[in-house]
């Protein structure tokens, strides 16, 4: 699937040039306005989204943020520094794969976008949903795991359940201590829903007292990791989980 969605309200010279130059790399550019109905109609069969920030509006950006979180589609933002900052207010930077600040050479941007899309093989990787209320932790885990895995971020239990209702990750990394809905409650909801009750869950948390660990044991998480572990130990534990799962399935 080589379709790319470009969000822009008008076919300006820059937009027209970007479409033409990216399509020279054999990607089909599908242009949409920021109207939600228009986006819904066109984004389904696309593998990446380019946000032309000059034309952006809040309603359309909120919808795109939800879609990126749900489907982990690469998102690319093009605009001047003020426009990009406005996009950042709605779509957190950790969800944006590439940013291009104007003024720039359109051909160089188009070539770079095509190279990025050529290399992006996230759809072939195991999918891990990371749930934590800390943006810093989410970014850290994403940077740690992304070389090997497709990483989706959720900053609340509610967002995690919303994602799971329409997607099936290969693993959930779940924080224990979160406001409103904590990790134990999230796992209880996961285990109570037949559509995703069997989703593997590993706790990744600072909560290491015996009472907390025992309180979730009946919910059968696949593991319990501490954030204080060396980063390579966390990756090693996740690698081991998938390796054991592979042999178990076979």
Order of alpha helices (4+ residues) and beta strands (2+ residues): beta-alpha-beta-alpha-beta-alpha-beta-alpha-beta-alpha-beta-alpha-beta-alpha-beta-alpha-beta-alpha-beta-alpha
